């Protein structure tokens, strides 16, 4: 159909009732480069329709030919203003949605109830005020007691989405008790959601905390790793309100987290390390401190960089609040990491030159290990068998040692003994930092390294570190990190000697 035929068709509306097809043909001709400006008046009048497809064609035409007929363009301005303020037509039917939604909430079929619950998210996206102002939230809270578990979980997820500006769903004692009573009914995916929202609940007493822990204790041995981590997260959340964490609880949490460190999944390992850090900050000590357990938090050659850095942070925390033998064992590992033996061994075994990007990433770990040694030396706060709180009490009043605060086998500890222990750890850190400084300073001179100014240095130079070919900037970075760590410990010693 050409332009002349279209003109006749627009004149004879009775013969061509489908105006949309005629307008589409005009659009096609316009796209092919034909001058269709003769249909200007028809397009202006078509813009006032409620048909979205016709309206788009009309506005595309006006945008293309508007400059050719300014007088007729004024006829379309009123329509443009109306469309600019026109409400979404779906909102006009929102008031009719409330009745079928309420019927869906009460339907006998669980699938209908699940669908009705999820429909609330779409309604909330269209009109938040409508959802918040028609008691829909209260009805969703009521569905938390539904007999179908999926309806309950859907209600939780929808409430989380709707109430996001208010912090999400609010969990009171009645809701928490109901969710816990149905613990064995949840699927692994549902259980993960339920345990997550239980972290919003604040128990009123310690007995209630331990009661909740007993109810979800089976989750620590669940076949789903996601459920295990959700359970651990809930345990740690509940422990925050305890004045002192029960030994059995801490032991259970630690055993599960340490077991996860052997997982090949980096995400699970990182999350476990983070939870161990939170637990250690709360309790002040790690109960599993044998070499076998400590080796689990040590850096391994195949660990990603983020995992290594997280392990270095955890090693620092453990060393600061542990006995001198445990701290020394951790310091030996940190020195091994800082001495770059791993890189040298890898290069020697692969017989290829290491990539610069790999070396740069590993140097970040090396510097992290050096900083960890410096932090331990300047912040060591505990010596077994006394926690920092007990030591402070003994220093203030040694008579407390016989009042049941500590065991009878433990002798009273004085401020002098505490300071002596801290100086011992500080000197051990300084000695290792000095040895590392000698090692790094002599990297470019193999003959100087073989001479060795210290007897212990030779044990650190068994690998051919010179083959790493570190540039001056990389060596300078390591040296500056070492000097800052040494300065921090020396400053502490100077302060202690003055005061």
C-alpha positions as CSV (number, residue, x, y, z in Angstrom):
1,X,0.0,0.0,0.0
2,X,1.6,3.3,-1.2
3,X,1.0,6.8,0.1
4,X,-1.9,7.6,-2.2
5,X,-3.7,4.4,-1.2
6,X,-3.1,5.2,2.5
7,X,-4.6,8.6,2.0
8,X,-7.7,7.1,0.6
9,X,-7.8,4.5,3.3
10,X,-7.7,7.1,6.1
11,X,-10.6,9.0,4.4
12,X,-12.7,5.9,4.1
13,X,-12.8,4.7,7.8
14,X,-15.7,2.3,7.1
15,X,-13.7,0.3,4.6
16,X,-10.7,0.2,6.8
17,X,-11.8,-0.1,10.5
18,X,-8.4,-1.3,11.7
19,X,-6.6,2.0,12.0
20,X,-3.6,0.4,13.8
21,X,-2.6,-1.5,10.6
22,X,-2.7,1.8,8.6
23,X,-0.5,3.6,11.1
24,X,2.0,0.7,11.1
25,X,2.2,1.1,7.3
26,X,2.9,4.8,7.7
27,X,5.7,3.9,10.1
28,X,7.2,1.5,7.7
29,X,7.2,4.0,4.9
30,X,8.7,6.6,7.2
31,X,11.4,4.1,8.0
32,X,12.1,3.5,4.3
33,X,12.7,7.2,3.8
34,X,9.4,8.2,2.2
35,X,7.9,11.6,3.0
36,X,4.7,10.9,4.9
37,X,4.2,14.4,6.3
38,X,0.8,14.6,4.6
39,X,-0.5,12.4,7.4
40,X,0.4,15.0,10.0
41,X,-3.2,15.8,11.0
42,X,-4.1,12.1,11.2
43,X,-1.2,11.4,13.5
44,X,-1.9,14.3,15.8
45,X,-5.5,13.0,16.3
46,X,-4.3,9.5,16.8
47,X,-2.0,10.5,19.7
48,X,-5.0,10.9,22.0
49,X,-5.9,7.2,21.9
50,X,-5.5,4.9,24.9
51,X,-3.8,2.2,22.7
52,X,-0.2,2.3,23.7
53,X,1.0,0.9,20.3
54,X,-0.8,3.6,18.3
55,X,0.4,6.3,20.7
56,X,4.0,5.2,20.2
57,X,3.7,5.4,16.4
58,X,2.1,8.8,16.6
59,X,4.7,10.2,18.9
60,X,7.5,8.8,16.7
61,X,5.9,10.6,13.8
62,X,5.6,13.9,15.6
63,X,9.2,13.7,16.7
64,X,10.2,13.2,13.1
65,X,8.0,15.8,11.3
66,X,7.1,18.2,14.1
67,X,9.3,21.0,12.8
68,X,7.5,20.9,9.4
69,X,4.1,22.0,10.7
70,X,4.3,23.9,14.0
71,X,0.7,25.0,14.0
72,X,-0.7,21.5,14.0
73,X,1.9,20.5,16.6
74,X,0.1,22.8,19.1
75,X,-2.9,20.6,18.8
76,X,-0.9,17.7,20.3
77,X,0.5,19.6,23.3
78,X,-2.6,19.1,25.4
79,X,-2.4,15.3,24.8
80,X,1.3,15.3,25.7
81,X,0.6,17.1,29.0
82,X,-2.1,14.6,29.8
83,X,0.2,11.6,29.1
84,X,3.0,13.1,31.3
85,X,0.7,13.1,34.4
86,X,-1.3,10.0,33.5
87,X,-1.1,7.5,36.3
88,X,-0.1,3.9,35.6
89,X,-3.4,2.2,34.6
90,X,-2.6,-0.7,36.9
91,X,-2.9,1.5,39.9
92,X,-6.5,2.3,39.2
93,X,-7.4,-1.4,39.8
94,X,-5.4,-1.7,43.0
95,X,-8.5,-1.3,45.2
96,X,-10.0,-4.3,43.5
97,X,-7.0,-6.5,44.5
98,X,-7.6,-6.5,48.2
99,X,-10.6,-8.9,48.3
100,X,-9.1,-11.7,46.1
101,X,-5.8,-11.3,48.0
102,X,-7.6,-11.9,51.4
103,X,-9.4,-14.9,49.9
104,X,-6.0,-16.2,48.7
105,X,-4.6,-15.9,52.2
106,X,-7.5,-18.1,53.6
107,X,-7.7,-20.6,50.7
108,X,-7.6,-24.3,51.7
109,X,-5.0,-25.1,49.0
110,X,-1.4,-24.3,50.2
111,X,-0.3,-23.5,46.7
112,X,-2.9,-20.7,46.5
113,X,-1.8,-19.3,49.8
114,X,1.9,-19.4,48.7
115,X,1.0,-17.6,45.5
116,X,-1.1,-15.0,47.3
117,X,1.8,-14.3,49.7
118,X,4.3,-13.8,46.9
119,X,1.9,-11.5,45.0
120,X,2.3,-9.0,47.8
121,X,5.8,-8.2,46.6
122,X,4.4,-7.2,43.1
123,X,1.7,-5.1,44.8
124,X,4.3,-3.4,47.0
125,X,6.5,-2.5,44.0
126,X,3.4,-0.9,42.3
127,X,2.1,0.9,45.4
128,X,3.9,0.6,48.7
129,X,1.4,2.8,50.5
130,X,-1.4,0.5,49.4
131,X,0.3,-2.6,51.0
132,X,1.3,-0.8,54.2
133,X,-2.1,0.8,54.7
134,X,-4.4,-2.1,54.2
135,X,-3.3,-4.4,57.1
136,X,-1.5,-6.7,54.6
137,X,1.6,-6.8,56.8
138,X,-0.5,-7.9,59.8
139,X,-2.0,-10.7,57.7
140,X,1.4,-11.8,56.6
141,X,2.6,-12.0,60.2
142,X,-0.5,-14.2,60.9
143,X,0.6,-16.6,58.1
144,X,3.8,-17.3,60.1
145,X,1.6,-19.8,62.0
146,X,0.4,-21.5,58.8
147,X,0.5,-25.3,58.8
148,X,2.4,-25.3,55.4
149,X,6.1,-24.7,55.9
150,X,6.6,-23.1,52.5
151,X,3.8,-20.6,53.2
152,X,5.6,-19.6,56.4
153,X,8.9,-19.2,54.6
154,X,7.3,-17.2,51.8
155,X,5.7,-14.9,54.4
156,X,9.1,-14.4,56.1
157,X,10.8,-13.5,52.7
158,X,7.9,-11.1,51.8
159,X,8.0,-9.4,55.1
160,X,11.8,-8.9,54.8
161,X,11.3,-7.3,51.4
162,X,8.3,-5.1,52.5
163,X,9.8,-4.0,55.8
164,X,13.3,-3.4,54.6
165,X,13.3,0.3,55.5
166,X,12.3,-0.7,59.1
167,X,15.0,-3.3,59.4
168,X,13.1,-6.3,58.2
169,X,10.8,-8.7,60.0
170,X,10.4,-8.4,63.8
171,X,10.8,-11.6,65.7
172,X,9.2,-11.8,69.2
173,X,9.2,-14.6,71.7
174,X,6.0,-16.2,70.4
175,X,7.2,-16.2,66.8
176,X,10.6,-17.6,67.8
177,X,9.1,-20.3,69.9
178,X,6.7,-21.3,67.0
179,X,9.5,-21.5,64.5
180,X,11.7,-23.6,66.8
181,X,8.9,-26.0,67.6
182,X,8.7,-26.8,63.9
183,X,12.4,-27.3,63.6
184,X,12.2,-30.8,62.2
185,X,9.6,-29.8,59.6
186,X,11.8,-27.4,57.6
187,X,13.7,-28.5,54.5
188,X,17.4,-27.5,54.4
189,X,16.6,-24.4,52.3
190,X,13.7,-23.4,54.6
191,X,15.8,-24.0,57.7
192,X,18.5,-21.6,56.4
193,X,15.9,-18.8,56.1
194,X,14.4,-19.6,59.5
195,X,17.7,-19.7,61.3
196,X,18.7,-16.4,59.6
197,X,15.6,-14.5,60.9
198,X,16.0,-16.0,64.4
199,X,19.2,-13.9,64.7
200,X,16.8,-10.9,65.0
201,X,15.5,-12.3,68.3
202,X,16.9,-11.1,71.6
203,X,16.3,-13.7,74.4
204,X,15.5,-12.2,77.8
205,X,17.5,-14.7,80.0
206,X,20.5,-16.9,79.7
207,X,18.4,-20.0,80.3
208,X,16.3,-19.0,77.2
209,X,19.6,-18.6,75.2
210,X,20.7,-22.1,76.1
211,X,17.3,-23.5,75.4
212,X,17.4,-22.1,71.9
213,X,20.9,-23.6,71.4
214,X,19.7,-27.0,72.5
215,X,16.8,-26.8,70.0
216,X,19.0,-26.1,67.0
217,X,22.0,-28.1,68.1
218,X,21.4,-30.7,65.5
219,X,22.0,-28.1,62.8
220,X,25.8,-28.3,63.5
221,X,25.8,-31.9,62.2
222,X,23.4,-31.2,59.3
223,X,24.3,-32.6,55.9
224,X,23.8,-29.1,54.4
225,X,26.8,-26.8,54.9
226,X,24.5,-23.8,54.5
227,X,22.5,-25.0,57.5
228,X,25.6,-25.6,59.5
229,X,26.8,-22.1,58.9
230,X,23.4,-20.6,59.6
231,X,23.4,-22.5,62.9
232,X,26.8,-21.3,63.8
233,X,25.8,-17.7,63.0
234,X,22.8,-18.1,65.3
235,X,25.0,-19.6,68.1
236,X,27.5,-16.7,67.9
237,X,24.6,-14.2,67.8
238,X,23.2,-15.7,71.0
239,X,26.6,-15.8,72.7
240,X,26.9,-12.0,72.3
241,X,24.4,-11.6,75.2
242,X,26.1,-14.0,77.5
243,X,28.4,-12.6,80.2
244,X,30.6,-15.7,79.8
245,X,30.4,-18.3,77.1
246,X,29.9,-21.9,78.4
247,X,32.9,-24.1,77.7
248,X,30.8,-26.8,76.1
249,X,29.2,-24.3,73.7
250,X,32.5,-22.8,72.7
251,X,34.0,-26.2,72.2
252,X,31.2,-27.3,70.0
253,X,31.4,-24.2,67.9
254,X,35.1,-24.3,67.6
255,X,35.1,-28.0,66.5
256,X,32.6,-27.3,63.8
257,X,34.4,-24.2,62.5
258,X,37.8,-25.9,62.5
259,X,36.4,-28.8,60.6
260,X,35.1,-26.4,57.9
261,X,38.7,-25.0,57.5
262,X,39.5,-28.3,55.7
263,X,36.8,-27.7,53.1
264,X,37.9,-27.2,49.5
265,X,35.3,-24.4,49.2
266,X,37.0,-21.0,49.8
267,X,33.8,-19.2,50.7
268,X,33.1,-21.7,53.5
269,X,36.7,-21.4,54.8
270,X,36.5,-17.6,54.8
271,X,33.2,-17.6,56.6
272,X,34.5,-20.1,59.2
273,X,37.6,-17.9,59.8
274,X,35.4,-14.9,60.3
275,X,33.2,-16.7,62.8
276,X,36.3,-18.0,64.7
277,X,37.5,-14.4,64.9
278,X,34.2,-13.2,66.4
279,X,34.2,-16.1,68.9
280,X,37.7,-15.4,69.9
281,X,37.0,-11.7,70.4
282,X,34.1,-12.6,72.7
283,X,35.7,-15.4,74.7
284,X,39.3,-14.1,74.8
285,X,40.8,-17.5,74.0
286,X,40.8,-20.5,71.8
287,X,40.1,-23.8,73.6
288,X,41.6,-26.0,70.9
289,X,45.2,-24.8,71.0
290,X,47.1,-28.0,70.3
291,X,49.6,-28.0,67.4
292,X,47.2,-30.2,65.4
293,X,44.4,-27.7,65.8
294,X,46.6,-24.6,65.4
295,X,47.9,-26.0,62.1
296,X,44.4,-25.7,60.7
297,X,44.5,-21.9,60.9
298,X,47.9,-21.7,59.3
299,X,48.4,-20.6,55.7
300,X,48.7,-23.4,53.2
301,X,50.5,-23.1,49.8
302,X,47.3,-23.4,47.7
303,X,45.2,-21.0,49.8
304,X,43.8,-18.0,47.9
305,X,45.3,-14.7,49.0
306,X,42.2,-13.6,50.8
307,X,42.2,-16.8,52.8
308,X,45.8,-16.3,53.7
309,X,45.3,-12.8,54.9
310,X,42.3,-13.8,57.0
311,X,44.3,-16.7,58.6
312,X,47.1,-14.2,59.4
313,X,44.5,-12.0,61.2
314,X,43.2,-15.0,63.2
315,X,46.7,-16.2,64.1
316,X,47.4,-12.7,65.5
317,X,44.3,-12.8,67.6
318,X,45.0,-16.3,68.9
319,X,48.7,-15.5,69.7
320,X,47.7,-12.3,71.7
321,X,45.5,-14.3,74.1
322,X,47.4,-17.5,74.4
323,X,50.2,-19.0,76.6
324,X,53.8,-18.4,75.6
325,X,54.3,-21.8,74.0
326,X,51.3,-21.4,71.8
327,X,52.4,-17.9,70.9
328,X,55.8,-19.1,70.0
329,X,54.4,-21.9,67.9
330,X,52.4,-19.3,65.9
331,X,55.4,-17.0,65.6
332,X,57.4,-19.7,64.0
333,X,54.7,-20.1,61.4
334,X,54.5,-16.4,60.8
335,X,58.3,-16.3,60.3
336,X,58.1,-19.1,57.8
337,X,55.5,-17.1,55.8
338,X,57.5,-13.9,56.1
339,X,60.7,-15.5,55.0
340,X,59.3,-16.2,51.5
341,X,60.3,-19.9,51.6
342,X,57.1,-20.9,50.0
343,X,57.7,-18.7,46.9
344,X,61.3,-19.9,46.6
345,X,60.3,-23.6,46.9
346,X,57.5,-23.2,44.3
347,X,59.9,-21.6,41.9
348,X,62.5,-24.3,42.4
349,X,60.0,-27.1,42.0
350,X,58.4,-25.6,38.9
351,X,61.8,-24.6,37.4
352,X,60.2,-21.5,35.9
353,X,60.4,-17.8,36.7
354,X,57.5,-16.6,38.8
355,X,55.0,-14.2,37.3
356,X,55.3,-10.7,38.7
357,X,51.6,-10.6,39.5
358,X,52.0,-13.8,41.6
359,X,55.0,-12.3,43.4
360,X,53.1,-9.0,44.1
361,X,50.2,-10.9,45.6
362,X,52.4,-13.1,47.7
363,X,54.4,-10.1,49.0
364,X,51.1,-8.8,50.4
365,X,50.9,-12.0,52.4
366,X,54.6,-11.6,53.5
367,X,54.0,-8.0,54.7
368,X,50.8,-9.2,56.4
369,X,52.8,-11.9,58.3
370,X,55.4,-9.2,59.3
371,X,52.7,-6.9,60.6
372,X,51.2,-9.8,62.5
373,X,54.5,-10.4,64.3
374,X,54.8,-6.7,65.2
375,X,51.2,-6.6,66.5
376,X,51.8,-9.7,68.7
377,X,55.0,-8.2,70.1
378,X,53.4,-4.9,71.0
379,X,49.9,-6.1,72.1
380,X,50.5,-9.4,73.9
381,X,48.0,-9.4,76.8
382,X,47.7,-12.8,78.3
383,X,49.6,-15.6,79.8
384,X,48.0,-18.9,80.8
385,X,46.5,-20.1,83.0
386,X,45.0,-16.6,83.6
387,X,42.8,-14.6,81.4
388,X,43.3,-10.8,81.3
389,X,40.3,-10.2,83.6
390,X,41.7,-12.6,86.2
391,X,45.2,-11.2,86.0
392,X,43.9,-7.7,86.6
393,X,42.0,-8.9,89.7
394,X,45.1,-10.7,91.0
395,X,47.3,-7.6,90.6
396,X,44.7,-5.4,92.4
397,X,44.1,-7.9,95.2
398,X,46.3,-11.1,95.3
399,X,44.1,-12.4,98.1
400,X,41.4,-13.2,95.6
401,X,43.5,-16.1,94.5
402,X,42.3,-18.1,97.5
403,X,38.7,-17.1,97.1
404,X,37.8,-19.4,94.3
405,X,38.6,-17.1,91.5
406,X,41.4,-19.4,90.3
407,X,42.2,-23.0,91.1
408,X,44.2,-23.8,94.2
409,X,47.0,-25.2,92.1
410,X,47.6,-21.9,90.4
411,X,50.0,-19.6,92.3
412,X,49.3,-15.9,92.6
413,X,50.7,-13.8,89.8
414,X,52.2,-10.4,90.3
415,X,52.4,-7.4,88.0
416,X,56.1,-8.0,87.6
417,X,55.6,-11.6,86.4
418,X,53.0,-10.4,83.9
419,X,55.4,-7.7,82.5
420,X,58.2,-10.3,82.4
421,X,56.0,-12.6,80.3
422,X,55.0,-9.8,78.0
423,X,58.7,-8.7,77.6
424,X,59.6,-12.3,76.8
425,X,57.1,-12.4,73.9
426,X,58.1,-9.0,72.8
427,X,61.8,-10.0,72.6
428,X,60.9,-13.2,70.8
429,X,59.1,-11.1,68.2
430,X,62.0,-8.6,67.9
431,X,64.5,-11.4,67.4
432,X,62.5,-12.8,64.6
433,X,62.0,-9.4,63.0
434,X,65.7,-8.7,63.1
435,X,66.5,-12.0,61.5
436,X,64.0,-11.3,58.8
437,X,65.5,-7.8,58.2
438,X,68.9,-9.4,57.8
439,X,67.5,-11.9,55.3
440,X,65.7,-9.3,53.2
441,X,68.6,-6.8,53.3
442,X,71.0,-9.5,51.9
443,X,68.6,-10.8,49.2
444,X,70.7,-9.3,46.4
445,X,74.0,-10.7,47.7
446,X,74.2,-14.5,47.9
447,X,77.7,-14.5,49.3
448,X,76.7,-12.1,52.1
449,X,73.8,-14.3,53.0
450,X,75.9,-17.4,53.2
451,X,78.2,-15.7,55.8
452,X,75.2,-14.9,58.1
453,X,75.6,-12.5,60.9
454,X,73.3,-14.6,63.1
455,X,73.4,-18.3,63.8
456,X,69.7,-18.7,63.3
457,X,69.7,-16.9,60.0
458,X,71.2,-19.9,58.2
459,X,68.2,-22.0,58.9
460,X,66.0,-19.5,57.0
461,X,68.2,-19.5,54.0
462,X,68.0,-23.0,52.8
463,X,65.9,-22.0,49.8
464,X,67.5,-20.0,47.0
465,X,65.7,-16.7,47.8
466,X,68.0,-14.8,45.4
467,X,66.3,-16.6,42.5
468,X,63.1,-14.7,43.2
469,X,64.7,-11.6,41.6
470,X,62.7,-9.1,43.7
471,X,63.1,-5.5,42.4
472,X,64.2,-2.6,44.6
473,X,60.7,-1.4,45.2
474,X,59.5,-4.8,46.5
475,X,62.5,-5.2,48.8
476,X,62.0,-1.6,50.1
477,X,58.4,-2.4,50.8
478,X,59.3,-5.5,52.9
479,X,62.1,-3.6,54.7
480,X,59.8,-0.6,55.6
481,X,57.2,-3.0,56.9
482,X,59.8,-4.7,59.1
483,X,61.2,-1.4,60.4
484,X,57.7,-0.2,61.3
485,X,57.0,-3.5,63.2
486,X,60.3,-3.2,65.0
487,X,59.6,0.5,65.9
488,X,56.2,-0.4,67.3
489,X,57.7,-3.0,69.7
490,X,60.7,-0.8,70.7
491,X,58.3,2.1,71.4
492,X,56.4,-0.1,73.8
493,X,59.5,-1.2,75.6
494,X,60.6,2.4,75.9
495,X,57.2,3.4,77.3
496,X,57.2,0.5,79.8
497,X,60.8,1.4,81.0
498,X,59.8,5.0,81.6
499,X,56.6,4.2,83.4
